[in-house]
Amino acid sequence: MVNFCLNKEHSIKRQLLVAFGSSVVAFFGIAFAVCLVGISSAGSETKSSARHSLSDQATRSLGLSSRYVAESLSKKFDNLYGLNAIVEQIVLDRFAGYPDSANYGADQEVPFVDSVTGLNKYPLASADGDLPLDWDVTGSVTYDTYQQDVGSRWSWYPAQVNDGTVPPYTSIGCAWANEATNPRSSGKKILSNEDYAVQNGAGCRAAGTSVIRRDYNVLERGWCRLQAEEPDQFHTDGPYLDAFSDNFWIMTFGKGVYDRVTNEFIGCTGSDVSIEQVVAIINEVKIGETSQAALIKWDGTVVASAEWDYETSATTMTVEQLISLGVNEALYEDIKNVVDFDSDHNYDAATLLTKYQTTHFESSNNEKFVSAFPVPLPPPNYDPKAAGAYYKPE
C-alpha cells in the first residue's frame, strides 16, 4: 500500500486519487454485485410468486368449470332418474302380489279402490281378461329375413346401416337370473326354476347368440342384470351399442323392480340417453382454450371425450388411453379417493362439493392441472347418516 498509494515519486494529487479512488471503485464493484444478486433473487421470487398466483387462479377456475360441467350433466340425469322413479312406482302399483299371492288374480293388493264396488281394482282391468302382453300380429321378420330392406323407411331409425337393415344384438343369456340369489329373499333365486324354464321356452337365447329385435328379451341385456342384482339404487349402464341401431352408443338409467308383497322379481326399468347428447352437454361448457373435459365412469370406462370417436368406434376406451388428459391409473385412483364413499359418512352435500372443488391434481406428465367432480351430484339435502341414505357416483 505504501509503495503504491504513498509513493514519494508521485504527486500528492495522484497519491490521493489512487488511495481513495480505488476504494470507491472497489465499493461500487461490491455494491453492484450485491445489487445484481439481489435483483436476480428478487426476480426469481417474483417469477415464482407469479407462477403460484397464476396456478392458484387456474385451479380455482378449473374447479368452478368442473363443477359447472357436473351440474349440467346432473340436471340431465336427474330427469331420467325421476322418470324411472315414476315408472317404478307404476309397476309396483300394478304388480302387487305377483305371482302367487291369494289376492293377485283379483287385483286385491293394488292400491286403487273402485268407486262402484269399493274393492281394490286396477283401473285398466278389462272385462275381457288381462291386457295382452304382446302385439297380436303375425311376424314376417325371421332369422332368415331380418336383413330385408325396409325401403325409404330406414331413415326413421336413429342410426341404421346404409342399406336400411336392422342389426341384431348379442344376448348375455338368462342363466344368470337362475343362478343369482334374490336380493329381496335370500332363500330364492331371481328367477325360479319354473320361471327360468318359461323364459327359455319364450325365447331366452344362450349367451353370445345374435338376436333380431323382434325377439328382444330384456333379461338378455347386461343393464337389466345389473339392476336385478342390485335393486337398492339407480344404475347407470354403458356406454354400450344399442340393440336396435347400428353403431349407436347409449347409456341406460334404471332400477330393478321387486314386488312389494311377495319380493318376487318383476322386471327392469330403463331410460336411455345417447352419448351424442352427453357430448353436446359437455361441449356447451366453455372451460378454456387449452382445457378439455371428459366423463369417466367409476370403473375407468370413458363415456365422453374428444379422444373417443363414438360415431365410428366399435369399442369403448379406458381412462389410461386418454393420452392428452394425462391421467394414468394411479392418478385416477387418487381422484376417486378424494372421498371414501363406502366408509366416510361424515360429509353432507355442501362439504362434499367443497372438497372436490378445492382439490386439484397435476397430470402424470406434470403439464396440466386436473380437477374432478362426481356425477350425478348428491341431492342438496343429502345426509349420509340418515337411515337408508346411499350415494356413490358410478
Order of alpha helices (4+ residues) and beta strands (2+ residues): alpha-alpha-beta-alpha-alpha-beta-alpha-beta-beta-beta-beta-beta-alpha-beta-beta-alpha-alpha-beta-beta
